[in-house]
Amino acid sequence: MTLARLNRTISILNVAALVALLIALAAIFFYAPVERTMGNVQRIFYFHVGTAWVAAVAFFVALIVAVLYLRQPQTKWDTIGLASIEIGVVFLTMATIAGSVWGRPAWNTWWLWTPRLTTVTVAWLTYVAYFMLRGAIDDGQRRARFAAIYAIVAFATIIMAYFSIRVLRDIHPVVFGGSAEGVQTGAEGLQEFSGVDSLKMVVTLNINVLAFTVIYAAWLANRYRLQLLLDQANQLKMRVTARLQSEGR
């Protein structure tokens, strides 16, 4: 894809992301009903699920391009993988913060070391360490190869987080692939979450998941373009430096 075509695609994605965000916010605040147990605090739930979904998608994309890089070592796969993990860490951080804010009135605490929260913390630390790995290797090809292997192995933490509330006893609600009811542990002060109990809530949840996916796509394209420009600038710098050295300056 040429840079001009990439710019046109990014312009379209940026507009789509803005429209999607506005629609998602409108659905959260003006369309979704008030949850019967938690009231308006429940509206944070849609943001939390949307950002958590995108984090998982971003890490899955990084997994796919890592496999592609190992099969065909091309710079674009490494660039997309790096960009996707950067975005994934940001969205996972936002999801964790939003979940903590949502959990305070629901569970009467900001944080509980439940299976879900523990595995999410492990996943966050694992992907943050990805950047440390890249920073520790100077050779570009070697760095990309090790980063690809690491991205594949790191995705195991996302699988662990997904199954943690489906296999182990947890108060966290199961939103995808099961009931939205939380499993009650009997801890004092915990408030029951009644779940996604109306069609409007389901529609709002799906709108937010779709909106944040579009935002991710736009962000990824912008980050990819930025990396291309940085690579071009570095190549130009190397050529200028080589020419100056050849002229004895």
C-alpha positions as CSV (number, residue, x, y, z in Angstrom):
1,M,0.0,0.0,0.0
2,T,1.4,3.4,-1.0
3,L,1.6,6.2,1.5
4,A,-1.0,8.2,-0.5
5,R,-3.5,5.4,-0.4
6,L,-2.7,4.8,3.3
7,N,-3.4,8.5,4.0
8,R,-6.8,8.2,2.3
9,T,-7.6,5.1,4.3
10,I,-6.6,6.7,7.5
11,S,-8.8,9.8,6.8
12,I,-11.8,7.5,6.3
13,L,-11.0,5.6,9.4
14,N,-10.6,8.7,11.5
15,V,-14.0,10.0,10.5
16,A,-15.6,6.6,11.1
17,A,-13.9,6.4,14.5
18,L,-15.2,9.8,15.5
19,V,-18.7,9.0,14.4
20,A,-18.6,5.6,16.1
21,L,-17.5,7.2,19.4
22,L,-20.3,9.8,19.3
23,I,-22.9,7.1,18.6
24,A,-21.5,5.0,21.4
25,L,-21.6,7.9,23.9
26,A,-25.2,8.7,22.8
27,A,-26.2,5.1,23.3
28,I,-24.6,4.9,26.8
29,F,-26.1,8.1,28.1
30,F,-29.4,8.5,26.2
31,Y,-30.5,5.1,25.0
32,A,-29.4,2.5,27.6
33,P,-31.8,2.1,30.5
34,V,-30.8,2.6,34.1
35,E,-29.7,-0.7,35.6
36,R,-32.2,-1.7,38.3
37,T,-29.5,-2.4,41.0
38,M,-26.6,-0.1,40.3
39,G,-28.3,2.8,38.7
40,N,-26.3,5.2,36.5
41,V,-23.0,3.8,37.6
42,Q,-23.8,0.8,35.4
43,R,-23.0,3.0,32.3
44,I,-19.3,2.6,33.0
45,F,-19.8,-1.1,32.2
46,Y,-20.2,-0.4,28.5
47,F,-16.9,1.5,28.3
48,H,-15.2,-1.2,30.4
49,V,-16.4,-4.1,28.1
50,G,-15.6,-2.1,25.0
51,T,-12.0,-1.3,26.0
52,A,-11.4,-4.9,27.3
53,W,-12.7,-6.3,24.0
54,V,-10.3,-4.1,22.0
55,A,-7.4,-5.0,24.2
56,A,-8.0,-8.7,23.5
57,V,-8.4,-8.0,19.7
58,A,-5.2,-6.0,19.7
59,F,-3.2,-8.8,21.3
60,F,-4.8,-11.3,19.0
61,V,-3.7,-9.2,16.0
62,A,-0.2,-9.1,17.4
63,L,-0.3,-12.9,17.6
64,I,-1.3,-13.2,14.0
65,V,1.3,-10.9,12.6
66,A,3.9,-12.5,14.8
67,V,3.2,-15.8,13.1
68,L,3.3,-14.1,9.7
69,Y,6.6,-12.5,10.6
70,L,8.2,-15.8,11.5
71,R,7.0,-17.3,8.2
72,Q,7.9,-14.3,6.1
73,P,10.2,-11.9,7.9
74,Q,8.9,-8.5,6.7
75,T,9.2,-5.3,8.5
76,K,5.6,-4.4,8.1
77,W,4.5,-7.4,10.3
78,D,6.9,-6.4,13.1
79,T,5.6,-2.8,12.8
80,I,2.0,-3.8,13.0
81,G,2.7,-6.1,15.9
82,L,4.5,-3.4,17.8
83,A,1.7,-0.9,17.2
84,S,-1.0,-3.4,18.1
85,I,0.6,-4.3,21.4
86,E,1.1,-0.6,22.2
87,I,-2.6,0.0,21.6
88,G,-3.6,-3.1,23.5
89,V,-1.7,-2.1,26.6
90,V,-3.4,1.3,26.5
91,F,-6.9,-0.2,26.2
92,L,-6.2,-2.9,28.8
93,T,-5.1,-0.1,31.2
94,M,-8.3,1.8,30.5
95,A,-10.4,-1.4,30.9
96,T,-8.8,-2.1,34.3
97,I,-9.3,1.5,35.5
98,A,-13.0,1.5,34.3
99,G,-13.5,-1.9,35.9
100,S,-12.2,-0.7,39.2
101,V,-14.4,2.4,39.1
102,W,-17.4,0.2,38.3
103,G,-16.4,-2.4,40.9
104,R,-16.3,0.2,43.8
105,P,-20.1,0.6,44.1
106,A,-20.8,-3.0,42.9
107,W,-18.4,-4.8,45.3
108,N,-17.7,-2.1,47.9
109,T,-14.0,-2.2,47.0
110,W,-11.7,-0.8,44.3
111,W,-9.8,-4.1,43.8
112,L,-10.1,-7.8,44.8
113,W,-7.5,-10.4,43.9
114,T,-10.0,-12.6,42.2
115,P,-8.9,-15.0,39.4
116,R,-10.0,-12.5,36.7
117,L,-8.2,-9.5,38.2
118,T,-5.1,-11.5,39.0
119,T,-4.8,-13.0,35.5
120,V,-5.4,-9.5,33.9
121,T,-2.6,-8.1,36.0
122,V,-0.3,-10.9,34.8
123,A,-1.3,-10.1,31.2
124,W,-0.7,-6.4,31.6
125,L,2.8,-7.0,33.2
126,T,3.6,-9.5,30.4
127,Y,2.8,-7.1,27.6
128,V,4.6,-4.2,29.3
129,A,7.7,-6.5,29.5
130,Y,7.4,-6.8,25.7
131,F,8.7,-3.2,25.3
132,M,11.6,-4.0,27.7
133,L,12.5,-6.9,25.5
134,R,12.6,-4.8,22.3
135,G,14.6,-2.1,24.1
136,A,17.2,-4.6,25.1
137,I,18.1,-5.8,21.6
138,D,19.9,-3.5,19.2
139,D,19.9,-5.6,16.0
140,G,16.6,-4.9,14.2
141,Q,16.0,-8.4,12.7
142,R,16.9,-10.2,15.9
143,R,14.7,-7.8,17.9
144,A,11.8,-8.4,15.5
145,R,12.2,-12.2,15.7
146,F,12.4,-12.4,19.5
147,A,9.5,-9.9,19.8
148,A,7.4,-12.1,17.5
149,I,8.1,-15.2,19.6
150,Y,7.3,-13.3,22.7
151,A,4.0,-12.0,21.3
152,I,2.9,-15.6,20.6
153,V,3.8,-16.9,24.0
154,A,2.3,-13.8,25.8
155,F,-1.1,-14.4,24.3
156,A,-1.4,-17.4,26.7
157,T,-2.1,-14.8,29.4
158,I,-5.1,-13.5,27.5
159,I,-6.5,-17.0,27.2
160,M,-5.9,-17.5,31.0
161,A,-7.8,-14.3,31.7
162,Y,-10.7,-15.3,29.5
163,F,-11.2,-18.7,31.1
164,S,-10.5,-17.6,34.6
165,I,-14.1,-16.7,35.4
166,R,-15.4,-19.7,33.4
167,V,-13.4,-22.3,35.3
168,L,-12.7,-20.8,38.7
169,R,-15.2,-19.3,41.1
170,D,-15.2,-15.5,40.6
171,I,-17.5,-12.5,41.3
172,H,-16.7,-11.0,37.9
173,P,-19.7,-11.3,35.5
174,V,-19.3,-13.5,32.4
175,V,-20.3,-11.2,29.5
176,F,-19.2,-13.1,26.4
177,G,-19.9,-16.8,26.1
178,G,-22.1,-17.1,29.1
179,S,-24.5,-15.4,31.4
180,A,-23.8,-11.9,32.5
181,E,-24.4,-12.9,36.1
182,G,-21.6,-12.8,38.5
183,V,-20.9,-15.8,40.7
184,Q,-21.4,-14.7,44.3
185,T,-18.7,-15.6,46.7
186,G,-20.5,-14.6,49.8
187,A,-18.1,-11.8,50.6
188,E,-19.5,-9.1,52.9
189,G,-20.6,-5.9,51.2
190,L,-20.7,-7.2,47.7
191,Q,-23.7,-6.0,45.6
192,E,-25.3,-8.3,43.1
193,F,-25.0,-7.3,39.5
194,S,-28.3,-8.0,37.8
195,G,-26.7,-8.4,34.4
196,V,-27.5,-7.3,30.9
197,D,-31.2,-7.7,31.3
198,S,-32.8,-5.8,28.5
199,L,-32.6,-5.6,24.7
200,K,-31.5,-1.9,24.9
201,M,-28.6,-2.9,27.2
202,V,-27.5,-5.6,24.8
203,V,-27.7,-3.2,21.8
204,T,-25.7,-0.6,23.7
205,L,-23.1,-3.1,24.6
206,N,-22.7,-4.3,21.0
207,I,-22.6,-0.7,19.8
208,N,-19.7,0.1,22.1
209,V,-17.8,-3.1,21.2
210,L,-18.2,-2.2,17.5
211,A,-17.3,1.5,18.1
212,F,-14.1,0.7,20.1
213,T,-13.1,-1.8,17.4
214,V,-13.4,1.0,14.7
215,I,-11.3,3.3,17.0
216,Y,-8.7,0.5,17.3
217,A,-8.5,0.1,13.5
218,A,-8.1,3.9,13.1
219,W,-5.4,4.1,15.8
220,L,-3.5,1.1,14.4
221,A,-3.5,2.7,10.9
222,N,-2.3,6.0,12.3
223,R,0.4,4.3,14.4
224,Y,1.5,2.2,11.4
225,R,1.9,5.4,9.2
226,L,3.9,7.1,12.0
227,Q,6.3,4.2,12.1
228,L,6.7,4.3,8.3
229,L,7.6,8.0,8.5
230,L,10.0,7.3,11.3
231,D,11.7,4.5,9.3
232,Q,12.0,6.8,6.3
233,A,13.5,9.6,8.4
234,N,16.0,7.1,9.9
235,Q,17.0,5.8,6.4
236,L,17.5,9.4,5.2
237,K,19.6,10.2,8.2
238,M,21.7,7.1,7.6
239,R,22.3,8.1,3.9
240,V,23.2,11.6,4.9
241,T,25.6,10.4,7.5
242,A,27.2,7.9,5.1
243,R,27.6,10.6,2.5
244,L,29.2,13.0,4.9
245,Q,31.6,10.3,6.1
246,S,32.6,9.4,2.5
247,E,33.4,13.1,1.9
248,G,35.5,13.2,5.0
249,R,33.4,15.7,6.9
